[in-house]
Amino acid sequence: MSTDKDDLSIEDDFVAVEDDAEPPVESAKTNLSKRRTIDNLLEERRLQKQLADFDYDL
């Protein structure tokens, strides 16, 4: 271990960027409609998989 202290160079050009602007808040209707769309797509996929796996030779 070294007991010498190294000089640290500090960059004075660094500027911290602060994001004061908040992202726009989506309304509950928009979120609900997106959720319903996703649910419908997942349900459609599930039903299509069931149809593909269905044994028609009963």
ABEGO torsion letter per residue (X at the ends): XBABBBBBBBBAABBBBBBABBBBBBBAAAAAAAAAAAAAAAAAAAAAAAAAABBABX
